Amino acid sequence: MDSAGVGMLELLQDEQRVMGGGVFNVESPLVMLVIVIKNNAVKSVVCNLLILPWYESPFRHQLDVGCVYVLKQMPLIHGMVDGLGSQILQRRQLYANPMSKLRMLMICRMAKPEEVLIVEDENGNIVRETMKDNDVLVQYKIMRETLIYLSHLDHEDTEKQVLVCVILGMLGQYPRFLRAHWKFLKTVVNKLFEFMHETHPGVQDMACDTFLKIVQKCKRKFVIVQVGESEPFLSELLSGLPTTVTDLEPHQIHTFYESVGHMIQAEPDPQKRDEYLQRLMDLPNHKWAEIIGQARQSVDFLKDQEVIRTVLNILQTNTSVASSLGTYFLSQISLIFLDMLNVYRMYSELISSSIAEGGPYASKTSYVKLLRSVKRETLKLIEAFLDKAEDQPQIGKQFVLPMMDPVLGDYARNLPDARESEVLSLFATIINKYKAAMIDDVPRIFEAVFQCTLEMITKNFEDHPEHRLKFFSLLRAIATHCFPALIRLSSQQLKLVMDSIIWAFRHTERNIAETGLNLLLEMLKNFQVESGALTEPLWDAATVPYPYPNNAIFVREYTIKLLGTSFPNMTASEDNKDLYAEEAAAQRERERQRMLSIPGLIAPNEIQDEMVDL
């Protein structure tokens, strides 16, 4: 089937070149075109990808030379019997019927903009995985551009049935219109709530994702009393929350809660904001209190796998709200923080005992993976809150000190296979957020994670990849914001730090090597001071053939030699792409302007939105 379609497409292209744009001998190419379109009704990726090159031949070059305006205005222009306008009109009439069928076919066969897969992650959880820059996305871009050009041929050729099928995915792309028309916005959101009860595959996911897009652009509209309404829409939503989410899967509920978190974040009144947050978290908090109450009577209650999954789901819900609410999530996380650390400590002990008894393979069991999922989600929740919270040192101190033993101490005591890399990223986030305020805590952080992590990652270049990257990210955060703490280290510890940096930028993984180079740059910037305090020569006169004028020149030349020997595979003239950064940026801007000149080629939600959300 594919071979036949490809052959006909080649014949069509030859026919176009022979015809030279005329309208004679049209029967055979039109018949072949109809056959190709019907052939594509059978699922075939090959012919889908070949449709665009064929279509570009008779039409796109005309659009690229400025004929978009002519095509759009053609039905209004009369008397054009010769010249470019006449040729375009003749071609439009010639291909009108098959192009209409082709539009319908491409809409029905449209590839997904992102390939969303339901997969089992390394912890045994069923999650959605979004994959970008793959063959499906390439196919989507080709089909989308083709469909846009096809749509310019006949603006009045529409199908209501097709519009109904695609309208759900289009609702989130017009925030300005939705903000300007409250009644329509409310109708759209209520319709999305109806779709959240639809059991057809993919509909609930699309409804939740579209709801999130709309709320992010129109959140202020949901917290004010609109004309003809007795209360804000947010209050009405929270009243019916249990009914709205009753048919959703856990990951869909997390997206929904994140959306409502954006709404609450837009409420300017602190008292109302706290009330809304309390109502939003009522369901997970009630279940959390029930679990903690049972655990206080018998700690074995927390070992049940269903209970562990429930705890994980509650933590993920909190993480979703924290990521959208930011600082205003403080009251909620304060409510569960200490109990959460106790659960973290208990599950950590269970993991360590399981690995100690069952060996390294015990870490691969579903039970241990589930326990580790709870630990990781706990760390992600704290990191999400602290990262989004405003720069208030008292918030950092409130949460960092209680975490020192349950998190840092646990990391140091655990077996290598039971150490969570999220501990490293959490404290990197904390240091990046609170900067110099963390200087006094750096020695304890360094003592807990540095030596044991370095032993894990320097055995080879393959094991513990997440620990590698996050370890050097933490080290870079310390070097950037808490450099005085590094200076206070002993000479042996400081040498170990420098050796680890050199090991990092020699790594085979590019992201780790780049992190190591950036870390080295930060260290060199901090050491790049000249006070003149050292007057004695730093070089050994017995090994250096000639004396240097001063220490600064010696250090500079020594550093250049060190870098040169560390990268023997690079030359001085290599990697000069940054010299052409301006030209590359100008080329990207020209391409963007070209796409903007063709209506529909860039989605409305991808265009910079300068309208204030009022």
Secondary structure, DSSP 8 states (H G I E B T S, - for coil): -HHHHHHHHHHHHHHHHHHTT--SS-HHHHHHHHHHHHHHHS--HHHHHHHHHHHIIIIIHHIIIIIHHHHHHGGG-----SHHHHHHHHHHHHHHHHHHHHHHHHHHT---SSEEEEEE-TTS-EEEEEE-SSHHHHHHHHHHHHHHHHHTT-TT---HHHHHHHHHHHGGG-HHHHHH-HHHHHHHHHHHHHHTT--STTHHHHHHHHHHHHHHHHGGGGSS--TT-SS-HHHHHHHTHHHHTTT--HHHHHHHHHHHHHHHHT---HHHHHHHHHHHTHHHHHHHHHHHHHHHH-GGGGGSHHHHHHHHHHHHHHHHHHHHHGGGGHHHHHHHHHHHHHHHHHHHHHHHHHHHHH-GGGGGSHHHHHHHHHHHHHHHHHHHHHHHS-S-HHHHHHHHHHHIIIIIIHHHHS-GGG--THHHHHHHHHHHHHGGGGGGGHHHHHHHHHHHHHHHHSS-SSS-HHHHHHHHHHHHHHHHH-HHHHHTS-HHHHHHHHHHHHHHHT-SSHHHHHHHHHHHHHHHHHH----S---S-SS-TTT-SS--SSHHHHHHHHHHHHHHHH-TT--TTS--GGGGHHHHHHHHHHHHHHHHTSTTSS-GGGS---S---
